[in-house]
Amino acid sequence: MQLQDILYSQGFGTRRVCAGLVQQGLVEVYTAKQDEAPVLITESAMDFDEEGLRFRVQGVDWAYHRLGYVMLHKPAGTECSQKPSTYPSIYTLLPAPLRQRPQKSAVQGVQAVGRLDQDTTGLLLLSDDGQFIHRMSSPKKHVPKVYEVTTKHPLDDKQVSRLLAGVVLDDDPKPVAAAACEVVSSHHLSLTLTAGKYHQVKRMLAAVGNRVEGLHRSRIGALGLPEDLLPGQWRWLSADDLAKLKP
């Protein structure tokens, strides 16, 4: 694939912009020997094998990804929307190429796999793979998601039993139950859900007579939020990470 097309596929702008980056001497490509310094390339039509390719654009190292899969440690005070109403968008935490990756549809860039409320923190996945997004977010797929809940009032066995048995939310006559529920301390609950509804955790706790004071998603499937990924930081999902998300 021509270098300008590789850069375009990775979100560095239109093909014309990508060709300009190369011609201006702003793109370097790593050779097969990964420990060597990258080589400056000024011919935008030069062909490369894109799989496993690493390159540097304007001093920043990148690796080719046919499809984008990333995790973000969502901080509080951010919205999972391209057009936020009140708080900054989580997409402002991502570099421009991730937001500009071309797709066949009208929407470009990686998209959040489901949403977290503005005051909820923790693990958020983003991708431009439509099938992956559907598999991870569809309630029919029953992907477990673990939330660490800080409650206003002390937890008791009755509340846990009701959460496991199912509570009725105001917009759905069918009871909604937690897949797992563990009391970590008097005001800390580890709650596992396999389907997501609007403000579901908050509404479930309210239904059993308690209130959510803090909410953090710590795990999706078998993938936990890495301890060294700080709020507002992102990273590519590794092959091992993706394996943990397979059903």
C-alpha positions as CSV (number, residue, x, y, z in Angstrom):
1,M,0.0,0.0,0.0
2,Q,1.3,3.5,-0.8
3,L,2.5,5.5,2.2
4,Q,0.0,8.3,1.7
5,D,-2.9,5.7,1.7
6,I,-1.5,4.1,4.9
7,L,-1.5,7.5,6.6
8,Y,-5.0,8.2,5.3
9,S,-6.3,4.9,6.7
10,Q,-4.8,5.7,10.1
11,G,-6.6,9.1,10.3
12,F,-3.9,11.6,9.4
13,G,-6.1,13.5,7.1
14,T,-7.2,13.4,3.5
15,R,-4.9,11.7,0.9
16,R,-3.7,15.1,-0.2
17,V,-2.8,16.1,3.3
18,C,-1.1,12.8,3.9
19,A,0.9,13.2,0.7
20,G,1.9,16.6,1.9
21,L,3.1,15.3,5.2
22,V,5.4,12.9,3.5
23,Q,6.7,15.4,0.9
24,Q,7.4,18.0,3.7
25,G,9.7,15.5,5.4
26,L,7.4,14.9,8.4
27,V,7.1,11.1,8.1
28,E,9.7,8.5,9.0
29,V,9.3,4.7,8.7
30,Y,10.9,2.1,10.8
31,T,12.7,-0.6,8.9
32,A,12.4,-4.4,9.5
33,K,15.0,-4.0,12.3
34,Q,12.8,-2.4,14.9
35,D,15.7,-1.3,17.1
36,E,17.1,1.0,14.4
37,A,16.1,4.6,14.0
38,P,13.3,5.3,11.5
39,V,14.1,6.3,7.9
40,L,12.9,9.6,6.5
41,I,10.6,9.0,3.5
42,T,9.7,11.8,1.1
43,E,8.0,9.8,-1.7
44,S,4.3,9.6,-0.8
45,A,3.6,6.9,-3.4
46,M,6.3,4.5,-2.0
47,D,4.8,1.1,-1.2
48,F,5.0,-0.6,2.1
49,D,3.6,-3.7,3.7
50,E,1.2,-2.1,6.1
51,E,0.8,-5.1,8.6
52,G,3.2,-4.6,11.5
53,L,4.4,-1.3,10.1
54,R,5.6,1.4,12.5
55,F,6.2,5.0,11.5
56,R,6.7,8.4,13.0
57,V,4.6,11.4,12.0
58,Q,5.8,14.9,13.2
59,G,7.9,13.3,15.9
60,V,5.2,11.0,17.3
61,D,5.5,7.2,16.9
62,W,2.6,5.2,15.5
63,A,1.8,1.7,14.6
64,Y,-0.5,0.5,11.8
65,H,-3.8,-0.9,12.9
66,R,-6.3,-2.1,10.3
67,L,-9.0,-1.6,12.8
68,G,-8.8,0.5,16.0
69,Y,-9.4,-0.9,19.4
70,V,-8.5,1.3,22.4
71,M,-9.3,1.6,26.1
72,L,-9.8,4.9,27.9
73,H,-9.8,5.6,31.6
74,K,-12.8,7.9,31.6
75,P,-12.5,10.7,34.1
76,A,-15.4,12.3,35.9
77,G,-16.8,15.4,34.3
78,T,-16.8,14.2,30.8
79,E,-19.5,13.1,28.3
80,C,-19.4,10.1,26.0
81,S,-20.8,12.2,23.1
82,Q,-19.3,13.8,20.0
83,K,-21.6,16.8,20.7
84,P,-21.6,17.2,24.5
85,S,-24.2,19.4,26.1
86,T,-22.5,20.5,29.3
87,Y,-19.2,18.8,30.0
88,P,-16.1,18.2,27.8
89,S,-16.3,15.2,25.4
90,I,-14.2,12.1,26.1
91,Y,-13.1,12.4,22.4
92,T,-11.0,15.5,23.3
93,L,-8.8,13.1,25.3
94,L,-7.9,11.2,22.1
95,P,-5.3,12.2,19.5
96,A,-6.6,13.6,16.3
97,P,-5.8,10.4,14.2
98,L,-8.1,8.3,16.4
99,R,-10.9,10.8,15.9
100,Q,-10.4,11.0,12.1
101,R,-10.0,7.4,11.1
102,P,-12.0,7.0,7.9
103,Q,-15.0,4.7,7.8
104,K,-17.5,3.8,5.1
105,S,-20.3,5.5,7.1
106,A,-20.7,9.2,7.6
107,V,-19.3,9.0,11.2
108,Q,-15.5,8.9,11.4
109,G,-13.1,7.9,14.0
110,V,-13.4,5.4,16.9
111,Q,-16.7,5.3,18.7
112,A,-17.4,4.6,22.3
113,V,-18.7,1.1,23.1
114,G,-21.7,2.2,25.1
115,R,-21.8,5.2,27.4
116,L,-20.9,6.1,30.9
117,D,-22.6,9.0,32.8
118,Q,-20.7,12.2,33.0
119,D,-19.9,11.6,36.7
120,T,-19.0,7.9,36.2
121,T,-15.3,6.9,35.9
122,G,-13.5,3.9,34.7
123,L,-13.0,1.5,31.8
124,L,-14.4,2.6,28.4
125,L,-13.7,0.9,25.1
126,L,-13.7,2.6,21.7
127,S,-13.4,1.2,18.2
128,D,-14.2,1.7,14.6
129,D,-15.1,-2.0,14.2
130,G,-18.9,-2.0,14.0
131,Q,-19.2,-5.8,14.7
132,F,-17.1,-5.4,17.8
133,I,-19.1,-2.5,19.1
134,H,-22.3,-4.4,18.6
135,R,-21.0,-7.6,20.3
136,M,-19.7,-5.7,23.3
137,S,-22.7,-3.4,23.8
138,S,-25.7,-5.6,22.8
139,P,-27.8,-6.8,25.8
140,K,-28.3,-10.0,23.9
141,K,-24.6,-10.8,24.1
142,H,-24.6,-10.7,28.0
143,V,-21.1,-9.2,28.3
144,P,-20.5,-8.8,32.0
145,K,-19.5,-5.3,33.2
146,V,-18.4,-4.8,36.8
147,Y,-19.1,-1.5,38.6
148,E,-17.6,-0.3,41.9
149,V,-20.4,1.5,43.7
150,T,-20.0,3.9,46.6
151,T,-23.3,4.2,48.4
152,K,-24.8,6.9,50.6
153,H,-26.3,4.5,53.1
154,P,-24.9,1.3,54.6
155,L,-25.5,-1.9,52.6
156,D,-27.4,-4.8,54.0
157,D,-28.3,-8.4,53.0
158,K,-31.8,-7.4,52.0
159,Q,-30.6,-4.9,49.5
160,V,-28.2,-7.4,48.0
161,S,-30.9,-10.1,47.8
162,R,-33.2,-7.7,46.0
163,L,-30.6,-6.6,43.5
164,L,-29.9,-10.3,42.7
165,A,-33.5,-11.2,42.5
166,G,-34.4,-8.2,40.3
167,V,-35.9,-4.8,40.7
168,V,-38.5,-3.0,38.6
169,L,-37.4,0.2,37.0
170,D,-40.0,2.8,36.0
171,D,-39.7,2.4,32.3
172,D,-39.7,-1.4,32.1
173,P,-42.2,-3.7,33.9
174,K,-39.7,-6.6,33.6
175,P,-37.4,-6.9,36.7
176,V,-33.8,-6.1,36.1
177,A,-31.3,-8.2,38.1
178,A,-27.6,-8.0,38.8
179,A,-25.5,-11.0,37.5
180,A,-23.4,-10.7,40.7
181,C,-23.3,-8.5,43.8
182,E,-20.6,-8.4,46.4
183,V,-20.5,-6.2,49.4
184,V,-16.8,-5.1,49.7
185,S,-17.4,-2.8,52.7
186,S,-20.4,-1.1,54.4
187,H,-20.6,1.5,51.6
188,H,-18.8,-0.2,48.8
189,L,-20.6,-2.6,46.4
190,S,-19.2,-4.5,43.5
191,L,-22.0,-4.9,41.0
192,T,-22.0,-7.0,37.8
193,L,-24.5,-6.3,35.0
194,T,-24.9,-8.0,31.7
195,A,-27.2,-5.4,30.1
196,G,-27.2,-1.6,30.2
197,K,-30.1,0.8,30.6
198,Y,-30.1,4.6,31.2
199,H,-28.7,5.4,34.7
200,Q,-29.2,1.7,35.5
201,V,-26.9,1.3,38.5
202,K,-28.2,4.5,40.1
203,R,-31.8,3.5,39.5
204,M,-31.3,0.0,40.8
205,L,-29.8,1.2,44.0
206,A,-32.6,3.7,44.4
207,A,-35.1,0.9,44.0
208,V,-33.7,-0.9,47.0
209,G,-33.6,2.3,49.2
210,N,-30.1,3.4,48.7
211,R,-28.3,6.0,46.7
212,V,-25.1,6.0,44.5
213,E,-22.5,8.5,45.7
214,G,-19.7,7.3,43.4
215,L,-19.6,5.0,40.4
216,H,-16.6,3.4,38.7
217,R,-16.5,0.7,36.0
218,S,-13.5,-1.6,36.7
219,R,-14.0,-4.5,34.3
220,I,-15.6,-5.5,31.0
221,G,-15.7,-9.2,30.4
222,A,-12.3,-10.5,31.6
223,L,-10.6,-7.2,30.9
224,G,-9.8,-5.1,33.9
225,L,-8.8,-1.4,33.9
226,P,-5.0,-1.4,34.3
227,E,-3.8,0.2,37.5
228,D,-1.2,2.2,35.6
229,L,-3.7,3.8,33.2
230,L,-4.5,7.1,34.9
231,P,-7.8,9.0,34.4
232,G,-7.8,10.7,31.0
233,Q,-5.2,8.3,29.5
234,W,-5.8,5.8,26.7
235,R,-4.0,2.9,25.1
236,W,-4.3,0.4,22.3
237,L,-5.9,-2.9,23.2
238,S,-3.3,-5.7,22.8
239,A,-4.0,-9.1,21.4
240,D,-4.2,-10.4,25.0
241,D,-6.7,-7.7,25.8
242,L,-8.9,-8.6,22.9
243,A,-8.7,-12.3,23.8
244,K,-10.2,-11.4,27.2
245,L,-13.1,-9.8,25.5
246,K,-14.1,-12.8,23.4
247,P,-17.2,-14.7,24.5
